[in-house]
Amino acid sequence: MSEDNWHPARLIPVSGLGGQEEKERRAASALLAVLGAVNEFGRSVLRGLGAPAGHVEAFCEVPFELADGRNVRIDGLVRVVRGTKSWTLLVEVKTGSAELGREQVEAYLDVAKEQGFDGLLTISNQIVSGTGEHPVRVSKIKTKKAQLSHLSWSRILSQALMIKEHQGVRDLDQAWILGELIRYLEYEGSGALKFDDMGQHWVAVRSAARNETLGLRDEGVEETAVQWDQLIQFLCLTLSARLGEQVRPVLSRRELADPASRIAALTREMVEAGSLSGAIEIPNAVGPIYLTAYLRRMIAQASVEVGAPELKRSTARLNWLLRQIRKAPPAVRLDVRFARKSTTLSELLGHVIENPKDVLIDASHPPRSFVLTLAQDVGSKRKAGRRGFITDVSALLDRFYSEVVQHLVEWTPPPPQLSRANEIEAEVDEADSDGSPLPADLTAVSTPDQDSIPSV
């Protein structure tokens, strides 16, 4: 009997997934159940939302009746119990392209306020820049009594992968359960989508940027800026899952406090320079990776700046860098910036390795820093896939990090060296202090005993 058509039983089956509501109910139930079943995963997710450590209970499809007569049904509820105290969080879930609505979110916040719950968590495929930001603007009055938080499915999947692949789950059964959740979320039909679309106005905005006719009030300009910002977030999440470290976008204090200012800056950059830019910070990397997409030429580049070592000779400073990146792509551009001089010399790495002096000037202006840049053509399609913009930018980041950045280390000055005279003095002091004999290689001068003097 052939077993080719036999399908293994799954904890969270993907067969028979129906419409949007069924996907949302199944995704909510699966996630909430695993939050309570896998200790490491539940603690990681809930701690970031303000929950204390304790026993986790989860419920689905919870009905409430508000004081004004409204009947509200919430996708889920999580309660963390510790001793006689409890912490309660309402959960609203969206899958696929469904987006959260202001009226619905505010109604759930009303429930949290009336019931004395601690907060509301919304989950969807909308990616936000950081902790505290939410894709829906609600009245500040609504969030005075209950905290409003948001997680994207991409962030949840990234956390699950980090815990399973890098941090580890102690209990083998719990590790298997977490693996089942990951398998479910990675299934295309689950509704937990990866970031794969630059938006419906991408083609029009890209064409206008190429023709230098793009205006601030053109339809789709702000949407494209939002999509680029979400792409940077998505790249951080996927790298986090693969590296086992929290990779974050580089944002100013103003942008963290006011995410709208970030979108406004990207919109201006698109209109004025025809480009989109962002930066990614990877723990212990030599510096942030700067990503820039030039829409007028459909070229993207990744770059990193490395401080030059404090060595006397310019050639020594350059050789210190070249030793680390000899296996990097020859097409990497090296820009050398000099101390006390605004001039920058640039050349491709393949040429510099053969002719290092071509990027150096006189000894009075040693290199101050080095900038390494890898550029490549990117596809123009709005969707991820072959010749897709998202796919090509992601591939560029992967290649630049794996072939260049991860091999770079900051220069560390060597420890100061004792001279031989200082070493001898230290050894003599040590011998005098503990009564031990002097080292054999030391020459001691002393007055000879009278008995040892030969008679004349």
Summary of the structure (lengths in Angstrom):
residues: 456
radius of gyration: 30.8
end to end distance: 117.2
largest distance: 127.7
contacts: 1355
relative contact order: 0.08
helix: 41%
strand: 21%
